[in-house]
Amino acid sequence: MILSVLQAIFALAVTLGLFALGVYALRRFGPVSLLKYTPPGARRLAVLESLTLDPNLRLVLVRLDQEEKLLLLGEGRLIEVGPGGAEPHFHGGVL
């Protein structure tokens, strides 16, 4: 009796282990990851740096096509700060 219970628990552990290994392999090497792949030289957008000011505000420096932008994100707003301290450009609405 005890032997059959141990055998069932062992079989369940092996089955769950194989299932977890299959899920990991599919996420790591599956076709979705191949479709998302972009060569590093072909990327146009990059986040250079991010700084959290408080729980609601974050400064993000991004590069888009060799042009850097400083963005203030938070409280449902996006504020784009121009180069050289130019006037901020407010984008209303919810992010």
ABEGO torsion letter per residue (X at the ends): XAAAAAAAAAAAAAAAAAAAAAAAAAAAABAAAAAABBBAAABABBBABBBBABAABBBBBBBBGGBBBBBBBEGGBBBBBBBGGBBBBBBBEBX
